[in-house]
C-alpha cells in the first residue's frame, strides 16, 4: 500500500476519534485565512476556500469562528499574517517526506519541525531536495463497501478525474488540482461520499518498508501531523500487505 494511500486512511481514522478539537480548529482557521487571502472571501467563487470551510465544518468549527477567519484573510480583521511554506526532508530508511506548513512565524516553526525530524531518525533538507519526487493531485478515497469502481468511473471521469485505482479495501480517485472542485461537486451530485478528500502530494515512486521501518516512519509522520503548523504530510513509502497485517496486530 503506497504511503499516501495509507496516510489518507490514518488521517481519516484520526479525524473521527480526534479529541483535540482546539488543535483541529487552529489548523482549519489557518487554512481558511490563507485561502481567503489568495482567492477572496466568497466560497462560491473560491474553490480552495470552499474546501477549507467544509473541512472546518467537518470538525464542528462554529460558523462565527469560520467567519472571523475569512475576515482575517481578506484583511477586514487583524491576524491574517499566515503564510504557506513547504518543508522537505528524509525519514528513516531514506523515505522522502514533505510537510505543507501554514505559519505566522517561520523562525518558530522551522526549528520545531527540524527537531521532530532529528529526534525520530530523520533530517530536514534543503529546498527541492525531495519535492521533485511528488506530484500535486486531488485525491478522493472511497470505501469499496460503499460503492464500486464502475460507479466512480462513470461519475468521476466525466468531471475531469484522471485515474481510479483499487488499493486494498479502498478505491482512490485522482485528478489535477484545477479539477478538484468539479470532481468533488460531481460526487456530491451523485450522492457519493468519500472517506477523505484533499489536494495532496502523491509520490512518483516508493520505498518499501519492513516492520521496523514502517513503525519508525509512521511515528515520525504522526508527530509531524500533530504539529500545530503542519497542514498535511506526504511521503514516498510502501508497506507490503504482510507488514500491514503485523502492524494491525501490534
C-alpha positions as CSV (number, residue, x, y, z in Angstrom):
1,X,0.0,0.0,0.0
2,X,1.5,3.3,-1.1
3,X,2.4,5.9,1.5
4,X,-0.2,8.5,0.5
5,X,-2.9,5.8,0.5
6,X,-2.1,4.5,3.9
7,X,-1.7,8.0,5.3
8,X,-5.1,9.1,4.0
9,X,-6.6,6.2,5.9
10,X,-4.7,7.1,9.1
11,X,-5.8,10.7,8.9
12,X,-9.4,9.7,8.3
13,X,-9.5,7.5,11.4
14,X,-7.7,10.2,13.4
15,X,-10.3,12.8,12.4
16,X,-13.1,10.6,13.6
17,X,-11.7,10.0,17.0
18,X,-9.7,13.2,17.5
19,X,-10.5,14.8,20.8
20,X,-8.0,17.7,20.2
21,X,-10.7,20.0,18.9
22,X,-8.8,23.2,19.6
23,X,-5.8,22.0,17.5
24,X,-8.1,20.9,14.7
25,X,-9.8,24.3,14.7
26,X,-6.5,26.1,14.7
27,X,-5.3,24.3,11.6
28,X,-8.6,24.9,9.9
29,X,-8.5,28.5,10.8
30,X,-5.1,29.0,9.2
31,X,-6.3,27.1,6.0
32,X,-9.3,29.4,5.8
33,X,-7.2,32.6,6.3
34,X,-4.7,31.6,3.5
35,X,-7.4,30.6,1.1
36,X,-9.3,33.8,1.6
37,X,-6.1,35.8,1.3
38,X,-5.3,34.2,-2.0
39,X,-8.7,33.9,-3.6
40,X,-11.1,36.2,-1.9
41,X,-13.7,35.7,0.8
42,X,-16.6,34.2,-1.2
43,X,-16.6,30.3,-1.0
44,X,-18.7,30.1,-4.1
45,X,-16.0,31.9,-6.1
46,X,-13.0,30.4,-4.3
47,X,-12.8,26.6,-4.5
48,X,-9.9,26.4,-2.1
49,X,-11.8,28.4,0.5
50,X,-14.9,26.2,-0.1
51,X,-12.8,23.1,0.7
52,X,-11.3,24.8,3.8
53,X,-14.7,25.8,5.1
54,X,-16.0,22.2,4.5
55,X,-13.1,20.8,6.4
56,X,-13.8,23.2,9.3
57,X,-17.4,22.3,9.4
58,X,-16.5,18.6,9.5
59,X,-14.7,19.1,12.8
60,X,-17.7,21.2,14.1
61,X,-15.9,24.6,14.0
62,X,-18.5,27.3,14.8
63,X,-19.8,29.5,12.0
64,X,-18.7,32.7,13.7
65,X,-15.2,31.3,14.1
66,X,-15.2,30.4,10.4
67,X,-16.4,33.9,9.5
68,X,-13.7,35.6,11.6
69,X,-11.0,33.5,9.8
70,X,-12.4,34.6,6.4
71,X,-12.3,38.2,7.5
72,X,-8.7,37.9,8.7
73,X,-7.8,36.5,5.3
74,X,-9.5,39.3,3.4
75,X,-7.9,42.0,5.7
76,X,-11.2,43.0,7.4
77,X,-9.8,41.8,10.8
78,X,-6.2,41.7,12.1
79,X,-4.4,38.3,12.3
80,X,-4.1,37.4,8.7
81,X,-0.3,37.2,8.6
82,X,-0.2,33.5,7.9
83,X,2.0,32.2,5.1
84,X,2.5,28.9,3.2
85,X,5.8,27.1,3.5
86,X,6.9,23.7,2.2
87,X,9.4,21.8,4.3
88,X,11.2,18.8,2.9
89,X,13.3,16.1,4.5
90,X,14.1,12.5,4.9
91,X,12.8,10.0,7.4
92,X,14.1,6.6,8.4
93,X,15.1,4.2,5.6
94,X,15.6,7.2,3.3
95,X,11.9,7.9,2.9
96,X,11.2,11.3,1.3
97,X,8.8,13.5,3.4
98,X,7.0,16.7,2.6
99,X,5.2,18.9,5.1
100,X,2.8,21.6,3.9
101,X,3.0,24.3,6.6
102,X,0.9,27.3,7.4
103,X,2.6,29.6,9.9
104,X,2.7,33.1,11.3
105,X,6.3,32.7,12.5
106,X,8.9,30.8,10.4
107,X,11.5,31.4,13.0
108,X,9.5,29.4,15.5
109,X,8.2,26.7,13.1
110,X,11.5,25.7,11.4
111,X,13.5,24.7,14.5
112,X,10.5,22.8,15.9
113,X,10.0,20.8,12.7
114,X,13.7,20.2,12.4
115,X,13.7,18.8,16.0
116,X,10.8,16.4,15.2
117,X,12.8,15.1,12.2
118,X,16.1,14.7,14.1
119,X,14.7,13.1,17.3
120,X,12.9,10.5,15.1
121,X,15.6,9.3,12.8
122,X,15.1,11.9,10.1
123,X,16.6,15.0,8.7
124,X,15.1,18.3,7.5
125,X,16.5,19.0,4.0
126,X,17.1,21.9,1.6
127,X,14.5,23.3,-0.8
128,X,13.6,20.9,-3.6
129,X,15.7,18.0,-2.1
130,X,12.6,15.7,-2.4
131,X,9.8,17.8,-3.8
132,X,10.6,16.6,-7.4
133,X,9.6,13.1,-6.3
134,X,6.0,14.1,-5.9
135,X,3.1,15.4,-8.0
136,X,0.4,17.6,-6.6
137,X,-3.0,15.9,-7.1
138,X,-6.6,15.9,-5.9
139,X,-7.2,12.7,-4.0
140,X,-10.6,11.2,-3.1
141,X,-10.6,7.9,-1.1
142,X,-13.8,5.7,-1.0
143,X,-14.6,2.5,0.8
144,X,-15.1,-0.3,-1.7
145,X,-18.0,-1.4,0.6
146,X,-19.9,1.9,-0.2
147,X,-19.6,2.0,-4.0
148,X,-17.9,0.3,-7.0
149,X,-15.1,1.3,-9.3
150,X,-17.6,1.3,-12.2
151,X,-19.9,3.8,-10.5
152,X,-17.0,6.1,-9.5
153,X,-15.6,5.9,-13.1
154,X,-19.0,6.8,-14.5
155,X,-19.2,10.0,-12.4
156,X,-15.6,11.0,-12.0
157,X,-14.1,10.7,-15.5
158,X,-16.8,12.9,-17.0
159,X,-16.0,15.5,-14.3
160,X,-12.3,15.6,-15.1
161,X,-10.7,12.8,-13.0
162,X,-7.6,11.2,-14.2
163,X,-7.4,7.8,-12.6
164,X,-9.3,5.3,-10.4
165,X,-7.4,2.7,-8.5
166,X,-8.3,-0.1,-6.1
167,X,-6.0,-0.2,-3.1
168,X,-6.9,-2.9,-0.6
169,X,-10.4,-2.3,0.5
170,X,-10.3,1.4,-0.6
171,X,-10.8,3.0,-4.0
172,X,-8.7,6.1,-4.9
173,X,-9.7,8.7,-7.4
174,X,-7.1,11.2,-8.5
175,X,-7.3,14.4,-10.6
176,X,-5.4,17.6,-11.3
177,X,-5.8,20.2,-8.6
178,X,-7.7,22.5,-11.0
179,X,-10.3,19.8,-11.5
180,X,-10.7,19.1,-7.8
181,X,-13.7,21.3,-7.3
182,X,-15.6,19.9,-10.3
183,X,-14.9,16.3,-9.4
184,X,-16.0,17.0,-5.8
185,X,-19.2,18.6,-7.0
186,X,-19.9,15.7,-9.3
187,X,-19.6,13.2,-6.4
188,X,-21.9,15.4,-4.3
189,X,-24.5,15.5,-7.0
190,X,-24.3,11.7,-7.4
191,X,-24.6,11.3,-3.6
192,X,-21.2,9.6,-3.4
193,X,-19.4,10.5,-0.1
194,X,-15.6,9.8,0.1
195,X,-13.9,8.7,3.3
196,X,-11.5,11.6,2.7
197,X,-10.7,14.2,0.1
198,X,-7.8,16.6,-0.2
199,X,-5.3,18.2,-2.5
200,X,-2.1,16.4,-1.6
201,X,1.2,15.3,-2.9
202,X,1.5,11.8,-4.5
203,X,4.9,10.1,-4.9
204,X,6.1,9.1,-8.3
205,X,7.9,6.1,-6.7
206,X,8.0,4.5,-3.3
207,X,10.4,3.0,-0.8
208,X,9.5,-0.5,0.5
209,X,9.4,-0.7,4.3
210,X,9.8,-3.7,6.7
211,X,8.0,-3.8,10.1
212,X,10.7,-1.8,12.0
213,X,11.0,0.8,9.2
214,X,7.2,1.2,8.9
215,X,6.8,1.8,12.7
216,X,9.5,4.4,12.6
217,X,8.2,6.2,9.6
218,X,4.6,6.2,10.7
219,X,5.7,7.5,14.2
220,X,7.6,10.4,12.6
221,X,4.6,11.2,10.3
222,X,2.2,11.2,13.1
223,X,4.3,13.5,15.2
224,X,4.7,15.9,12.2
225,X,1.0,15.8,11.5
226,X,0.3,16.6,15.2
227,X,2.3,19.9,15.0
228,X,0.0,23.0,15.1
229,X,1.5,24.4,11.9
230,X,1.5,21.3,9.7
231,X,-1.5,21.0,7.4
232,X,-0.5,17.8,5.7
233,X,2.3,15.3,5.5
234,X,3.2,13.3,2.3
235,X,5.8,10.5,2.0
236,X,7.0,8.0,-0.6
237,X,6.9,4.8,1.3
238,X,5.1,1.5,0.5
239,X,4.0,-1.0,3.2
240,X,3.6,-4.6,2.0
241,X,0.3,-6.4,3.0
242,X,2.1,-8.8,5.3
243,X,3.7,-5.9,7.2
244,X,0.4,-4.1,7.3
245,X,-1.1,-7.2,8.9
246,X,1.7,-7.2,11.5
247,X,1.1,-3.5,12.3
248,X,-2.6,-4.2,12.8
249,X,-1.7,-6.9,15.3
250,X,0.6,-4.7,17.3
